[in-house]
Amino acid sequence: MSKIQKQTIHGRDGSGTAWLYSDIVKEHFFNPKNLLINGQEENYQADGMGRVGSPACGDEMVIWIKVDKKTEKIKECKWQTFGCGSAIASTSMLSVMVTEKGGMTLEKALKIKPQDIMKRLGGLPVRKIHCSVLGDKALRAAINDYFRSTGQHSRIITEGAKIVDEKLKITDHDIEEAVLEGAKTLVDVQKRLKVGVATPEAIPEIEQLIRFYSEKYYGT
Ligand code: FES
């Protein structure tokens, strides 16, 4: 690894705290697996494609899958991103997880959580957890696209946004993004969104969502 590579793999947050990456993260960042080389997407015959953007940072992720129609196992999982090193490493690992040992079934792949990816990576800095969510969401979108293109409409899972603060039109997805950006308490979320300030009756639901997403992404 060159001196420059060694230097750039460490980051710092606003407080000056260093972000430390595991050797597995570094390996997947410097040698990404299953990356679709730019320009090859035109000719790649995928069974499903998912494209998502991250509201937390504006980055984008695209995943293509090939599926064995009989066994419903994922045979190939290719991807491209404009995301950061953590997004590259976590999506690279995700693509390995769903294709190793003969491929994962769609049912199992839909149950993968960002924590499962982080466990295999040996962890990620807390401020970078939202980056692993990007690949996870793109995979779900690609599986939904496969269901759509094969006429299995009843299997499509839609995650519609629900408004929790009527005055500010703030949704559960906004709360999810705030938690992914590091908000842990109602006060943290309100600093970002002002949610519930003018609608105190919404606070119990907001607190419940904060607990739900904290458990989902951080296991706390
Ligand atoms: S900061 Fe955007 S994907 Fe990591």
Boltz pocket constraint, residues with backbone or C-beta under 6 A from the ligand:
constraints:
  - pocket:
      binder: B
      contacts: [[A, 54], [A, 57], [A, 58], [A, 59], [A, 83], [A, 84], [A, 85], [A, 86], [A, 87], [A, 128], [A, 130], [A, 131], [A, 134]]
      max_distance: 6.0
